[in-house]
């Protein structure tokens, strides 16, 4: 067997068996890292707000603004005392 045929046979065997084994071992080594990265991205991504939730939040803000106006006497910075609220 001449050296060229020996090199070719080694390369063919390496490509047929070595490359798939290398690819599988690389896949199993990288898979946990990719899964951890994906879970970290999912946890960090903000969840979209539905239109129903947005409308509920708008109503809640409007109600809080009404309470704010009533408690602060029409927008004044000083809160109205409880005795003045009872008189009105």
Backbone bond lengths (Angstrom), bond angles and torsions (degrees), N, CA, C in turn:
res aa  C-N    CA-C-N  psi(-1)  N-CA   C-N-CA  omega(-1)  CA-C   N-CA-C  phi
1 X - - - 1.458 - - 1.531 107.41 -
2 X 1.292 115.86 124.51 1.457 119.73 -179.63 1.541 109.79 -80.36
3 X 1.318 117.54 163.87 1.475 120.11 -175.36 1.530 113.17 -63.20
4 X 1.319 117.33 -32.08 1.469 119.23 -179.11 1.532 112.05 -66.13
5 X 1.304 116.07 -42.63 1.474 118.82 179.69 1.536 110.47 -68.98
6 X 1.322 117.47 -32.65 1.465 120.10 176.61 1.529 110.74 -66.43
7 X 1.316 117.25 -42.78 1.471 121.12 178.57 1.515 110.19 -65.00
8 X 1.316 116.98 -42.96 1.466 120.85 179.79 1.522 110.37 -63.64
9 X 1.294 118.31 -42.62 1.471 120.72 -179.77 1.534 110.85 -65.74
10 X 1.323 117.05 -38.23 1.465 120.10 177.25 1.526 110.19 -65.53
11 X 1.314 117.30 -42.98 1.461 120.85 178.70 1.527 112.09 -64.44
12 X 1.307 117.32 -41.59 1.471 120.66 179.18 1.526 110.29 -64.41
13 X 1.314 116.99 -46.48 1.467 119.84 178.19 1.521 110.21 -62.94
14 X 1.316 116.80 -39.88 1.463 120.10 178.14 1.516 112.31 -62.94
15 X 1.329 116.50 -41.06 1.461 119.45 179.40 1.525 111.67 -71.36
16 X 1.300 117.49 -35.77 1.465 119.86 -177.53 1.531 112.62 -74.87
17 X 1.324 117.24 -36.60 1.463 120.00 -175.21 1.527 113.25 -113.91
18 X 1.306 116.18 -37.70 1.463 119.65 -175.06 1.516 113.66 -71.88
19 X 1.326 116.88 -44.24 1.466 119.99 -178.00 1.533 112.26 -64.34
20 X 1.337 120.21 -46.37 1.475 118.61 177.48 1.532 112.91 -62.74
21 X 1.316 117.35 -38.18 1.459 119.51 178.07 1.526 110.95 -66.93
22 X 1.323 116.85 -38.66 1.460 121.02 176.99 1.535 110.31 -64.51
23 X 1.324 116.75 -42.98 1.464 120.77 -179.78 1.529 111.16 -64.49
24 X 1.316 117.44 -41.87 1.464 120.42 178.66 1.524 111.59 -65.07
25 X 1.308 116.68 -43.58 1.460 119.06 179.97 1.530 110.64 -65.92
26 X 1.327 117.32 -36.79 1.461 121.23 176.86 1.528 111.07 -66.15
27 X 1.328 116.23 -40.17 1.467 120.53 178.40 1.528 110.89 -62.29
28 X 1.310 117.51 -46.38 1.464 120.46 -178.88 1.528 111.96 -69.60
29 X 1.309 116.85 -24.56 1.462 119.53 177.88 1.527 111.51 -78.94
30 X 1.328 117.53 -34.38 1.466 121.24 -175.75 1.526 112.32 -88.30
31 X 1.318 118.61 -25.74 1.462 122.05 -174.68 1.531 113.42 -55.02
32 X 1.337 121.68 -47.82 1.467 119.96 179.69 1.530 113.14 -62.76
33 X 1.316 116.22 -34.80 1.466 119.68 178.99 1.522 110.22 -66.31
34 X 1.318 117.77 -44.39 1.456 121.48 179.41 1.528 112.05 -65.87
35 X 1.321 117.72 -38.61 1.465 120.63 178.29 1.527 110.97 -65.63
36 X 1.319 117.57 -41.05 1.467 120.51 177.90 1.523 110.79 -64.90
37 X 1.316 117.01 -40.38 1.463 121.16 178.64 1.523 110.79 -64.57
38 X 1.331 117.27 -40.84 1.460 121.68 179.43 1.529 110.99 -65.57
39 X 1.324 117.85 -42.35 1.465 120.70 178.61 1.524 111.14 -65.57
40 X 1.312 117.16 -36.79 1.463 120.25 177.82 1.523 110.85 -66.01
41 X 1.311 117.57 -39.28 1.471 120.45 177.45 1.516 111.72 -67.37
42 X 1.343 117.39 -39.18 1.461 120.45 179.16 1.523 110.68 -65.91
43 X 1.320 116.85 -37.74 1.462 120.03 -179.37 1.520 111.11 -71.26
44 X 1.312 117.76 -31.57 1.455 120.80 -177.44 1.520 112.63 -84.25
45 X 1.312 118.20 -20.60 1.465 120.88 -177.08 1.524 110.28 -73.73
46 X 1.341 117.64 132.12 1.467 119.43 177.60 1.521 110.65 -71.58
47 X 1.302 115.15 142.94 1.457 120.10 178.98 1.521 108.99 -81.84
48 X 1.329 117.76 138.79 1.459 119.63 -179.83 1.533 110.81 -69.81
49 X 1.327 115.42 145.06 1.455 121.35 -179.37 1.520 107.98 -93.22
50 X 1.321 116.55 131.10 1.454 119.78 179.73 1.521 109.85 -76.25
51 X 1.320 115.90 164.52 1.469 120.59 -177.89 1.533 110.80 -67.05
52 X 1.329 117.49 -32.69 1.468 120.13 177.90 1.524 110.80 -65.73
53 X 1.325 115.87 -43.01 1.460 119.82 178.60 1.527 110.86 -64.95
54 X 1.323 116.64 -37.71 1.455 120.86 179.17 1.525 110.95 -65.66
55 X 1.320 117.30 -42.39 1.465 120.66 177.78 1.532 110.79 -64.91
56 X 1.327 117.16 -40.18 1.462 120.30 178.00 1.527 110.90 -63.11
57 X 1.322 116.40 -39.77 1.466 119.81 178.46 1.524 111.09 -67.11
58 X 1.336 117.37 -38.25 1.466 120.27 177.69 1.520 110.75 -63.09
59 X 1.333 116.78 -42.78 1.467 120.21 177.99 1.521 111.52 -63.86
60 X 1.306 115.90 -39.65 1.461 119.93 179.98 1.528 111.31 -66.03
61 X 1.328 117.07 -39.94 1.461 120.67 177.63 1.518 110.29 -65.55
62 X 1.329 116.94 -40.77 1.461 119.98 178.78 1.528 110.52 -62.93
63 X 1.335 117.48 -40.95 1.462 120.57 178.24 1.523 110.82 -65.61
64 X 1.312 117.35 -40.36 1.460 120.12 178.44 1.524 111.47 -67.16
65 X 1.332 117.05 -34.98 1.463 119.97 176.24 1.527 110.64 -65.67
66 X 1.334 117.41 -38.47 1.460 120.68 178.02 1.527 110.31 -64.57
67 X 1.314 116.69 -42.80 1.467 120.21 178.20 1.523 109.49 -64.30
68 X 1.297 117.11 -40.89 1.470 122.13 178.85 1.527 109.94 -59.73
69 X 1.324 116.93 -46.35 1.461 120.77 -179.64 1.525 110.62 -63.71
70 X 1.323 117.64 -41.87 1.473 120.71 -179.29 1.517 111.63 -67.19
71 X 1.303 116.58 -42.43 1.467 119.87 -176.41 1.522 112.13 -73.92
72 X 1.325 117.50 -29.97 1.451 120.18 -176.98 1.521 112.27 -97.27
73 X 1.297 118.23 11.72 1.449 121.21 174.61 1.513 113.33 66.75
74 X 1.299 117.33 51.98 1.453 120.53 175.92 1.511 113.78 78.02
75 X 1.307 118.77 28.82 1.452 121.20 174.55 1.513 113.93 100.59
76 X 1.332 119.34 -0.44 1.456 120.93 177.42 1.525 108.98 -67.44
77 X 1.310 115.61 156.39 1.453 118.93 -177.94 1.520 112.68 -79.89
78 X 1.320 118.47 -18.89 1.459 121.72 179.95 1.523 109.23 -94.54
79 X 1.334 118.25 131.47 1.461 119.80 179.14 1.529 110.82 -68.10
80 X 1.310 114.91 148.41 1.461 120.74 178.28 1.517 107.87 -77.38
81 X 1.307 116.20 136.38 1.466 119.24 179.91 1.520 109.44 -70.00
82 X 1.319 117.56 152.73 1.472 120.46 -178.14 1.541 111.88 -60.71
83 X 1.328 119.12 -31.95 1.455 120.04 -179.02 1.525 110.64 -68.23
84 X 1.341 118.17 -34.65 1.474 121.33 178.43 1.535 110.22 -70.28
85 X 1.319 117.61 -34.44 1.456 119.60 179.34 1.521 110.44 -66.95
86 X 1.305 117.60 -35.31 1.460 120.78 -179.81 1.529 110.55 -70.57
87 X 1.324 118.43 -33.30 1.463 122.15 -178.97 1.517 109.95 -70.55
88 X 1.327 117.61 -38.98 1.476 120.95 -178.41 1.466 108.61 -67.48
